[in-house]
Amino acid sequence: MIPLLLLLALGGLMQAARSFSPDISIAGTELAFGYLLLAAYFTAKIISRFGLPKLTGYLTAGVISGPFVFGLVTKDMAYSLRVVSDTATAIIALEAGSELQLKKIRPLVPTLRAMTIFAVIGAMFVITGCLYAMRPWLAVFDGMDAKQSLGVALVIGVALSAQSPAVVMALLAETRAEGPFSSTILASVVVADLVVILCFSIASAITSTIIGGDLDVLATILSVSWELFGSMIFGVAVGMLIGAYLISVKKGAALFALLVCVVVAEIGARMHLDPLIVLLASGIWLRNFSRADATDLLHGFESAQLPVFLVFFALAGSKIDIYMLWASILPVAALALVRASSFFAGAKLACRITHAPEVVRKYGWFGLVPQAGLALALALVLIKTFPSFGSGAAVILFGVVGFNECIAPIILRIMLIRSGEAGKKQGVDFAAGGH
């Protein structure tokens, strides 16, 4: 009862503060940050009493507070907080990379490779086919011939196949899960997102040619190579820098790594590098190839995990237009079902032919289902790159992502508990404890 009263009081204070100062400024940005932090915290506290994941509470707080419901956090406020969201993505990527111990996942490599081929890449083609078949009911295909529709369906299908390391990391932290299933889903979403980024670049080039633009093949190859491999190389360099700091200075390592995340998040896009890939590569290097002890860095990040997850997912929730989602619920639900079914069939086949552990065979497919940051980022890329159909494509992407954000974390948490791996991770994670 007390968290609910505090949440209502917080909402009243936010509304009062905005009525006095409606203009966006630095103070308004700080106000939105503080409000989302507290609102997500108390909402998660209430939600968790019903056996739901705290992540659902963070998203719910963002939806209710966002511009599409009560408008306590406006679109301008959310946009002004993009540096927080970008930095949070970088931190989560660094942690995800640092959690991947290649020695532990080496026995799972055949399964991961097969899941990437059959589940992730397979899903791209299945979703593309579904979109093409549904084109009479989707406004984005209006006025397009069959060839153009196929190109647009391809680029949307690839974008819809994106996963969410952030959601997986948040739920692994909350449940303190550790084991073959946990390792597999974390590794699979990391690898899958790298594949999606590469395939999206290729699909965009193909669609650009079909829609009517002249394509510079060499420039496209160089651009894709720089974004993917350049980000990896830059990430290894960043990992070496953090590792050198851990070895030589030691004190303040978490603060230094946080500073690096902020810098990479800010300059990465301007250099046409992907901050997600950069920090993933940094974390993998630190954990598996550096002489530095990445465990110390992860422990230093424990106290930062909770506010990172709170604000990151609250901001993600604020982008969900529940009215648009409701208006398009049938095609969105159909696409979400096709997407999940593709992952299910592909992962089951991959696990069977590679003789994966029973727990991975049973639950591993669902780690690919949750969506968040990458899919939303790809929607924005579509709007910018393809003005003719980008907005319509973004509506589909936002709808499916919103649908999955509402449902997938709940199911994944249940699967982590049923797998028997929840609570097996040593130590108490600040992001999972006591709130």
N, C-alpha and C positions, 0 to 999 in steps of 0.2 A: 504493500500500500504506500509506504514512504517513497520508494523510487517513482511511483506513478505521480504522487503529489509533487515531488521535486521536478519531474519532467514537465508537468503542467505549469509549474511556477517558472521554470526555465523558458518555456515557450512564451508565456506572458511577458517576461522581461525582455526577450528577444524582440517581440512585437513592439513593445514600448520603446526600446532603444532605436529600432528602425523608424518609428514614427517621428522621433526627434531628429534623426539624421538619415534621411532616405538616400542621400547621394553616396555613391561608392567612393571610398578613399582607402588609404592604408588602414585607418581605424576600422572601416567597415569590413575589410578583409580579415583583420585580427578578430573582430567580433564574430564573423561567420566561422572562423576556425575554432574559436573557443566554444561557440554554441554547438557545432557539430560534434566536437570532442565529448562534451558532457551529455548531449542528447543521445548519441550512439551508445555511450557507456550505460546510461540508465535504461534505455530501451532494451539493450542486450540483457541487462539484469532481470528485467521483467520477462522477456521472451524465454530465457533459460529456465524459468520456473515451470514452463510448459513442456520441457524436454526438447526444445528446439535449439539448434546451434546458435551461439552468440553472433556468428556472422550474419544470420538472418535478422537479428536485432539491429546490427549496424546498417544493413541495407534498408530495413524498414524505417529507421530514423531518417535516412536520406530521402526516401520516397515521400514521407509525410511532411518533412521540412522543406522539400524542394519546390521549385517554381510551379510544378503541376498540381500541387495540393494546397498547402497553406501559404507557400511563398515566403516563408521566414528566411530562406536562403535563396536569393534570386539567381538568375542565369549569370548576371554580371559578377556576383559574389563567387559563384562556383568557378567561373572562368578565371577570376583573379587568384583562385587557390590552385590553379593548375600546376604551379611549381611544387606545391605540397604533394599533389597526386603523382607528378612525375618523379619526385624524389622518393616517394613511398614505393613506386614501381621499381626504382633502382635498388632500394634497400632490400625489397623482397627478392629481387633477382640475385643479388649478392648472397643472401642467405640460402636461397634455393641451390645455387651453384656450390656453396660451401657444404651443403648437406649431402651432395652427391659424392659418395666414396666409390671410386671406380672398382676397387677390389671387391666391394660388397655386391655391386651390380653386375660384375663381369659374368657370373653364371646366368644372369638374366638377359644378356646382350642378344642372344638369338630370339628371345621372346619380344624384346623391345624392337628389334629390326622387323620382325614379322608383323607386330602390331602397327608399326609406322606404315608399312606397305599395305596391309589388308584393311586395317581400321581407319587410319587417318587419310591416306591417299585414296583408298577405296571410298570413304565417305564423301570426298570431294566430288567424285564422279556420280555417286548415287544422288547427292543433294542437287547437283547440276541437272541431272535427269528429271528429278522431281520438280524443280523450278521450271524447267522447260515444259513439262506436262501441265503445270498449273498456270501457264502464262495467260490464258483467257481470263483468269480471275485476279490477276495481279496488274495493277495500273502501271507499274514500271515498264512493262513490255508493250504498252500502247504505241501503235504506229511503227513497230519494228517488224521486219521480215524474219523468216525462220533463221537465217544465218546470223543476223544481228542478235536475235533473241538467245541463240545458243551461246554467243560470246558473252552476253550480259549474264546469263545463267551461270556460266563457268566462273566468272570473276566473283559473283556473289556466293556461289557454292564453295569456292576456296576460302573466302572470308568467313563463312559460317562454320567451317571445320576447325576454326581456332579454338584453343583450349585456354585454361587459366591456371598457371603456376601459383598465382596469388591466392586463389580460393583453396587450392590443395595445401599450400603452406599454412594458411590460416587454420584449416581444420586439423592438420597434423599437429600444429602447435596447441590448439585447444584440447584435443583428445590425448596428446602426448603419445601418439601411436608410433610404433617402430616394428619393422619386420619385413618379410618379402613383399607383401601387398603394398605397404607404405612406400617402400623403396621403388617398387615398380611404377606406381602411379605418379610419383614425383619425377622419376627419370623419364617416363613416357610423355608427360605433358611438356617437359623441357625440350625433349627431342622433337616432339610434334610441333611446337610453336616455331622452332627453327625451320622445319620443313614447310610449314604454312607460310612463313615470311618469304621463303624462296619461291614457292609455287605461286604465291599471290603476285609477286613481281613478274613472273613469266606469264600468268593469266592476264594481268593488266596489259602487258605488251601485245598479246594476241588479240584481246578485245579492242584495244586502241586501233589496231590495223583493220579489224572487221568493221568497226563503227565508222571508219572513214578517215582516220588520221594517218599521215605518213609516219612510218616507224624507222628510226635509225637503229638498226640491229646492233651495231658495234657499241653505240652509246648506251643502249639498254643493257647489254651484257656487262659493260664496265660499271654501270650504275648498280646493278644487282650484285656483282662481285664485290664492289666496294662496300655496299651496305652489309653484306653477310660476312665475307672474309675479312674486310677491313675492320669491322666491329669486333670480330674474334681476335685479330692481331692486337688491336688497341686494348681489348679486354685483358689479354695476357700481360701486356705492358702495365696496365693498371694493377693487375694482380701482383706483379713483381714489385711495384711501388709500395703497395700495402704490405706485402710480405717483408720487404726491406725495413719498413717502419716497425713492424711487429718484432723483428729480430733486434734492431738497433736501439729503438726508443722504448718500446713496450708500453709505457704509461700513456693513457689517452688514446689507445688504438681505436676504440669504438668511435670516439669523436672525430678522429682523423678519417676513418672510413666513411663516416657520415658526411664529412666535408667533401670527400671524393665523389660520393653519390650525388650530392647537390650539383657539383661542377659538371659531372658527366650528364646528368639529367638536363642541365641548362645548355651545354654546348654541343651535346651529341647530335641533336636534330639539325643544328646549324651546320654541322660538318657532314651531314647525310650519313650519320652512324646511328645504329639502333641501340639506345641505352640498355634495353632489355638484354640483348645479346652481349653487349660489352660487359655488363656486370655479372651475367651468368658465366661468361668465360673467365672473368676475374675470380669468382668464387670457386669454380672447378680447378683453376690453377692453384689457388691457395690451399685447397683441401688435399690435392693429389700430387702436386709437383713441387711445391714450395717447401723450404726448410722451416718456415714459420709454422706455428701451431694455430690453425684456424679455429680450434676450439675456444681459445681465449677470446677471439674476436666475436664468435657467436654468443658466448656468455655475456660479453659486453653489450651486445645488441638486445639481450633479453628484456631489459628495462625499457627499450624503445619499441618493442614489438606491439604492445597494446595500443599506444597512441597512433602508430603507423596503420595498423589494421582498422582502428576506429575511423579515422578520417578518410583513408583510402576508400573503404567500402561505403561509407556514408556519402561521399562524393559520387561514387558509382551509382548509388541508389537515387541520388538527386537527379540523375539524367534519365530515369525511367519515367516515361509518360504513360501513366496507368490508363488514361482515357484512350490514347492511341492503341495501347496494348489490348484493351478490352474491345475496341472497335474492329481490330484485325485478329481477334483471338483464334478464329477457325484456321486461317492459313498459317498463322504463327505456330499454333499447336501442332498442326500437321507437319510443318517443317521441323519443329523440335522433335517430334516423334520419329520422323524419318532419320534425322541426324543421330538420335540416340540408338535407333535400331541398327543403323550402319555400323556404329562403334561396337554394339553388342555382337553382331554377326562377325565382323572383322576380327575383333579381339578374341572371340571364342575360337575361331579358326586358327588364329596365330598361336594361341595357348595350346591348342590340341596338337598341332604339328610340331611344336617345339617342346612338348612335354613339360609345360610350366608347372610350378607347385600348385596344389589343389586350391589354396586360398586365392592365388592369382587368377586361376581359371574361373573361379566362381565370381569374384568381385572386381577383377582388374579393369574390365571394360569401362566401368562407371567413372574412373578417374579422368577419362577424356571428355565427359559430358559438361562439367561446369564451364562457364564463360565469364569473362570480365574485360580487363583492360585491352588486350590485343584486338579482340573483335570490334570494340568500340573505336579503337584507333584506326582500324582498317575501314570502318564506316566513314570516318572523317576524311580518310585518304580518297575514298571513292567520290565523295562530294567535291573535293578539290580537283581531282584528276578527270572526272567525267561529269561535267556540268549538265549534260543532256539527260542522264538517268541517275546520277549519283544520289540525289535527294530521295528518290523513290527507293533505291537500293538500301539507303541508310535506314529508311522506315522499316524495311524487312529485318535488317540486322539488329536494330535497336529492339524490335519486337521480340525476336528469338532470344537475344541476350537477356532482355528483361524477364522473359518467361523462365529461362534457365536459372537466372540469378535468384528467382523467387523459390524455385523448387529443388534444383540440384544440390545445394549445400545440405539441405535437410536429409536427402537420401544418402549422400556420401557419408555424412556423419553416422547414420545408422549402419552403413556397410563397414565403416572403420570399427565400430563397436562389435558388430557381429563377427568380424574377422578374428577377433580375439587379440588384436594388436594394440588396442587403445590402452593407455596407461603404462606401456612397457618401456617408454623412453625414460632414461635416468634423469633425475633432477626435476624440479618444478619450473615450468615455463611461465614467466610473468604474464604472457598473453593468454595463458589458459587458466590461471589460478585466481580464485577468490573474488570474482566480481559478478 
